[in-house]
Amino acid sequence: MPASHIYKVMFVNQGKIYEVYARKVNHGSLFGFIEIEELVFGERSTVVLDPGEERIKSEFEGVKRSYLPLHSVLRIDEVKKQGVSKISTYEGSNVAQFPIPVFPPPAGDGSKK
């Protein structure tokens, strides 16, 4: 039986860094987007609950699949086991990256004119 893959995905959304765990990560069918499916959160069987993880869990409740803009993804790691999902503040400089347009390659025969 093949090993179960878990991916840690870090991305920026509205000035915050999101760290989530998913079982499936794909380049997706939408150009310029990364597709993440089957988000994994901690079990509720423990007595102590992490309010940060509960917040992100409620934000993604009922979400089957998320499409993340390619330029917002900071990192994708394949990990051996799941960690704690969280939202943290972006502790960078006051200079923001200007959105970079992503254009598909031109359709045609490939010859220059």
N, C-alpha and C positions, 0 to 999 in steps of 0.2 A: 504494500500500500504506500503511495507516495506521501511525502511529508507535506503537512499543511503549511502554506505560505502566509506570512503576515507581513504587511508593509506599513512602515511608519511614513506618513505623508505630512510634510510641513509646508504651509502656504500662508500668504498674507491676505487678509480680508479686512477692509476698513480700518487700517492702522493697527491691527492686532495680528499676532502670529498664532495660527491654529496648528495643533499637532494632533492628528487622528491616526487610528489604526484601521486598516482595511484588508480584506482577504483578496480582493481583485483590484488591480490597477492596469489601465489600458490607455492607449493613445486616443481611443474613442472614435466615434463616427463624425464628430463635429471638428472641423479643422481648427487648430489652435487651442484645443482643450484637452485636458487629461481627465479621464473618466475613472472615478473610484466607486466601488460597489462593496456591499457587505461590510459596512462599518462595524467594528468590534469595540465594545465597551466593557468595563469591569462588571463583575457579577454583583447583584444586590443582596447576596446571601450574607455579606458581612454586616456587622453591627455599625461600624464606623463608615460613614459615607463621605466622599470627597466632594465638597460643594463645587469645585472647579470642573470636575468630571461630570457631575450632575447637570451643570449648566450647558456644557457642550452636548451632552446626551439629549437634553430636552430640545436644543436647537436643531439637532439632526433627527429627531423622532419622526418616524413615518417616511423618511427619505430612503428611497430604493437605490438611487444612483445620483452622484453629484458630478457635475462638470466644472472643472477648475480651469480658469484661463492659464495658458502655458506660462505667461510672464509672471504670474503670482505664485507659482510653485517654487519653493526654496530648495527642497530636497525630498527625495524618495529613497528610503532604505528598506531592504529586505532584512527583517530581524528574526531571531529565533523564538522570541516570545513577546507577547503583548505587554506594553507599558501602560501608563496612565495618560489618557487623552486630556489635553488642556488648552486653554486660551491664555496667552500672555501678551503683555504690552510690548510694542516694538521699541526697543532701546537703541535706536540708531541716531544718526545725525538729523538735523532739521531739513535736510535736502532729500526730497522724494524723487524716485525714478520717474521720468516722464514715460507715459505709456507708449510702448513701441508697437507700431502697426505690423501685423503679420500678414503677408500677402502670399497666396499660393503661387507656385511657379506658373509661368504663362503656358497656356495650352497651345499646341501646335506641333509642328514637325521637328522643332529643336534647332532649326537653322537660324542664323542671325541675318537680319535684313539691313 
